[in-house]
């Protein structure tokens, strides 16, 4: 889900949670959204490629920019 779509989905009540998790294939963080139906979707760029951040503060800022006040961080280290 890209940035603009995420903003619209949150405003429409379709997203209920933002979670920052460790990236499976890279050394960094990914942003995940939980939908109202319980499905988890990954934050992507405009081409549909998963965005990986190497700075926790940066990915947190992105989630706040989208409109989330509360963001859960999940570490698998």
Secondary structure, 3 states (H helix, E strand, C coil): CCHHHHHHHHHCCCEEEEEEEECCCCCCEEEEEEECCCCEEECECCCCCECCECCHHHHHHHHHHHCCCCEEEECCC
